[in-house]
Amino acid sequence: MSYQKSGFASSIPPVTKNIMIINVIMWVACIIMRNKGIDLMNMLGLHYIQSGDFKFYQIITYMFLHSIGISGHIDISHIFFNMFAVFMFGRTVEMIWGSKQFLIYYLITGIGAGLMQELVWFFTLNPYFYDFAVTVGASGAVFGILLAFGMMFPNAPLFIMFIPVPIKAKYMVIGYGLLELYLGVANYGGDNVAHFAHLGGMLFGIIILLYWKKKGKLYGGHTRQF
């Protein structure tokens, strides 16, 4: 697949670009509607399946929402870092796979992350909090993208803030996975990050990637050893 038009926006493949646009639109919409007394985060975020607020479509809609902060304070960090990762890694993966395959992968890893969060809630959530637990964010799908990039380009040098030397993609992916596992198990007080959902995105991602690798689809239909 090739993208011939010039310009920054046209250099971003369509699914990656539309994922970013939809997420930004939904983030702005949540802020606007909150000011009107309508809580889109509660309506479209993923609730525990035994909650009265749970709807089946939330397993998809939740991954297009991000934290907007408390009233009077807007939080941009959640959506910024997720969309930055989609831009940095998603466009490369989409250009190799093609838009259809990339979209399928993105949705499956996002849904997988949501299912993992539901499973964690099943074993850990106090019934008193059934109607209060809600998850939003594209992080599960983002971790799936990072995994895909790391498997296809294991030796690609990547830079992390405050670390002055490059780290190979495969080590960064492994490090992120181990860190999420540790933080999820440690379950620090005040930590509201869905660490096991991130791992769920990676788990579903590796299942899909291994299947596609076996079918010779990991590199847009061209088999490559790694």
C-alpha positions in Angstrom: 0.0 0.0 0.0 1.4 3.4 -0.9 0.4 7.0 0.1 1.3 9.4 -2.7 -0.1 12.8 -1.5 2.3 15.3 0.0 1.9 17.1 3.3 2.1 16.0 7.0 -1.5 14.9 7.3 -1.4 12.9 4.1 1.7 11.1 5.3 -0.3 9.4 8.1 -2.1 6.3 6.8 -5.9 6.5 7.1 -6.7 4.2 10.0 -4.0 5.7 12.2 -5.1 9.2 11.3 -8.8 8.4 11.9 -8.1 6.7 15.2 -6.3 9.9 16.4 -9.1 12.2 15.1 -11.9 10.1 16.7 -10.2 10.0 20.0 -9.6 13.8 20.0 -13.2 14.5 19.0 -14.5 12.2 21.7 -12.2 13.8 24.3 -13.5 17.3 23.4 -17.1 16.0 23.3 -16.7 14.6 26.8 -15.5 18.0 28.1 -18.3 19.9 26.3 -21.0 17.5 27.5 -19.7 17.5 31.0 -20.3 21.2 31.1 -23.8 20.5 30.0 -24.4 18.0 32.8 -24.1 14.9 30.5 -21.5 12.3 31.5 -20.3 10.6 28.3 -17.5 8.9 30.3 -20.0 7.0 32.3 -22.2 6.2 29.4 -19.5 5.0 27.0 -16.7 3.9 29.4 -16.4 0.2 30.2 -18.3 -0.8 33.4 -18.1 -4.1 35.2 -20.5 -6.6 33.6 -22.6 -6.9 36.8 -23.1 -3.2 37.1 -26.4 -1.7 36.2 -24.5 0.8 33.9 -22.9 -2.0 31.8 -23.8 -2.0 28.1 -22.2 -4.5 25.6 -21.1 -1.7 23.2 -18.9 -0.3 25.9 -16.3 -3.0 25.1 -15.6 -1.0 22.0 -16.5 2.6 22.9 -14.3 2.7 26.0 -11.1 2.6 23.9 -12.0 5.9 22.2 -12.3 7.8 25.5 -9.7 9.3 27.7 -9.5 11.0 31.1 -10.6 14.6 30.9 -9.7 15.5 34.5 -11.8 16.7 37.4 -14.2 19.6 37.0 -12.3 22.8 36.6 -9.1 21.0 35.6 -8.5 19.5 32.2 -6.2 16.5 31.9 -4.5 16.2 28.5 -1.7 13.8 29.4 -3.7 10.6 29.0 -4.9 11.2 25.5 -1.6 12.9 24.5 0.7 10.0 25.3 -1.7 7.4 23.9 -2.2 9.2 20.6 1.5 10.0 20.4 2.3 6.3 20.6 -0.4 5.5 17.9 1.2 8.1 15.7 4.8 7.0 16.3 4.2 3.2 15.9 0.8 2.7 14.4 1.5 4.4 11.1 4.6 2.2 10.5 2.6 -1.0 11.4 -0.3 0.1 9.2 1.9 0.9 6.2 3.3 -2.6 6.4 0.0 -4.5 7.0 -2.4 -2.3 5.2 -5.4 -0.5 6.7 -7.8 -3.4 7.0 -5.4 -5.7 8.8 -4.2 -2.9 11.1 -7.8 -1.9 12.0 -8.7 -5.5 12.9 -5.6 -5.8 15.1 -6.3 -2.5 16.8 -9.9 -3.4 17.6 -9.1 -7.0 18.8 -6.3 -5.9 21.1 -8.5 -3.1 22.5 -11.4 -5.5 23.0 -9.0 -8.1 24.5 -7.8 -5.5 27.0 -11.4 -4.8 28.0 -12.1 -8.4 28.5 -9.0 -8.8 30.7 -10.2 -5.9 32.8 -13.6 -7.5 33.2 -11.8 -10.7 34.3 -9.7 -8.9 36.9 -12.8 -7.1 38.2 -14.5 -10.5 38.5 -11.8 -11.8 40.9 -11.0 -8.6 42.8 -13.9 -6.1 42.8 -15.9 -5.6 46.0 -19.7 -5.8 45.2 -20.0 -2.4 46.8 -18.0 -0.9 43.9 -19.8 -2.6 41.0 -21.5 0.6 40.0 -18.4 2.8 40.4 -15.8 0.8 38.5 -15.2 2.2 35.0 -12.3 2.0 32.5 -11.5 4.3 29.6 -8.5 4.6 27.2 -6.8 3.3 24.2 -3.8 2.0 26.2 -4.7 -1.7 25.7 -4.6 -1.3 21.9 -1.5 0.9 22.2 0.3 -1.8 24.0 -0.8 -4.2 21.2 0.7 -1.8 18.7 4.0 -1.6 20.7 4.1 -5.4 20.7 3.6 -5.6 17.0 6.3 -3.0 16.3 8.7 -4.8 18.7 8.1 -8.2 17.0 8.5 -6.8 13.5 11.5 -4.5 14.3 13.1 -6.1 17.3 16.4 -4.3 16.9 15.0 -0.9 16.0 16.6 1.7 18.4 14.1 3.6 20.5 14.6 6.5 22.9 12.8 6.9 26.2 12.6 10.3 28.0 15.4 10.8 30.5 17.4 7.8 29.2 20.2 9.2 26.9 20.9 5.9 25.1 18.8 4.0 22.6 17.0 0.8 23.7 16.2 -1.9 21.2 12.5 -2.3 20.6 12.3 -5.9 21.8 13.8 -4.9 25.2 11.5 -2.0 25.6 8.4 -4.2 24.9 9.6 -6.8 27.4 10.4 -4.1 29.9 7.0 -2.5 29.6 5.3 -5.9 29.9 7.2 -6.8 33.1 6.6 -3.3 34.6 2.9 -3.6 33.9 2.8 -7.1 35.5 4.7 -5.8 38.6 2.5 -2.8 39.0 -0.7 -4.8 38.5 0.3 -7.4 41.1 1.7 -4.7 43.5 -1.6 -2.8 43.3 -0.4 0.4 45.0 -3.0 2.5 46.8 -4.1 5.4 44.7 -3.0 3.7 41.4 -6.0 4.0 39.1 -4.2 2.6 36.0 -5.6 -0.7 34.5 -2.3 -2.5 34.3 -3.8 -5.9 33.6 -5.8 -4.4 30.7 -2.5 -3.3 29.2 -1.3 -6.8 29.5 -4.5 -8.1 28.0 -3.8 -6.0 24.9 -0.4 -7.5 24.6 -1.7 -11.0 25.3 -4.3 -10.8 22.6 -1.8 -9.1 20.3 0.8 -11.9 20.6 -1.9 -14.5 19.9 -2.9 -12.7 16.7 0.8 -12.0 15.7 1.8 -15.6 16.1 -1.2 -16.7 14.0 -0.4 -14.2 11.3 3.2 -15.1 11.3 2.3 -18.8 10.8 0.1 -17.7 7.9 2.8 -15.5 6.4 0.7 -12.3 7.0 2.9 -10.6 9.5 4.6 -8.5 6.9 1.7 -7.7 4.6 1.7 -11.2 3.1 5.5 -11.4 2.8 7.2 -13.9 5.2 10.2 -12.6 7.0 12.3 -14.2 9.7 12.9 -12.6 13.1 
